[in-house]
Amino acid sequence: MKHRTDLQTDLTGQTFNLLTAVRYIGSKNGKGRWICTCACDSGKIVEVSTGNLRSGSVKSCGCLKRQPKTHGRSNTPEYQAWHRMLQRCTNLKHPDYAAYGGRGIKVCRRWRKSFVAFFKDAGLRPSAAHEIDRWPNNNGGYCPGNVRWATRKQQTNNTRTNHFLSHDGERLSIAEWTARLGLQPTLLSSRLNRGWSVKRALTTPPRRGRWRQK
């Protein structure tokens, strides 16, 4: 049974730096103790107190101290992106869990166990305007071949609610097509709703003085 001071401190599944709390094992000297797995290459299992996890006093299985060159990017944007990615997909109490882990979005084992592997595959963030984005499959998981560093505009065009149109060898969202062709989004949507082919809807110039076309 959990110690009474830990009844409202269920950390199961939560990630703290490189450690993920797996199982509560009781109290020792009045402090709750947790079995945790480390996200480093070794995947080592360690025992950590509730207080040390929540305060960040213990961040890893010890690999951060043993391998400073390997984990020396812990304060970088790349590391923060990796950490947020894990939180969204594995932490049941994260505010965005329902839209990620809750709907089946997973982080591949290679990246889940190692920030170094993620950094090797994803590379440096191009600029402060870029964030990690699942692409080309927005419904797929975080894994090599399905992520990119993308701007906010690119991410908006990659949401699962967007309507994509394929034409002349390209697949773009309605927002991207209208921006490129100088069409009003309402006009393009109206054309498609009236049964126009994608080619006709995209290539027919708008009539001056009237937008309704039959």
Order of alpha helices (4+ residues) and beta strands (2+ residues): beta-beta-beta-beta-alpha-alpha-alpha-alpha-alpha-beta-beta-alpha-beta-beta-alpha-alpha-alpha
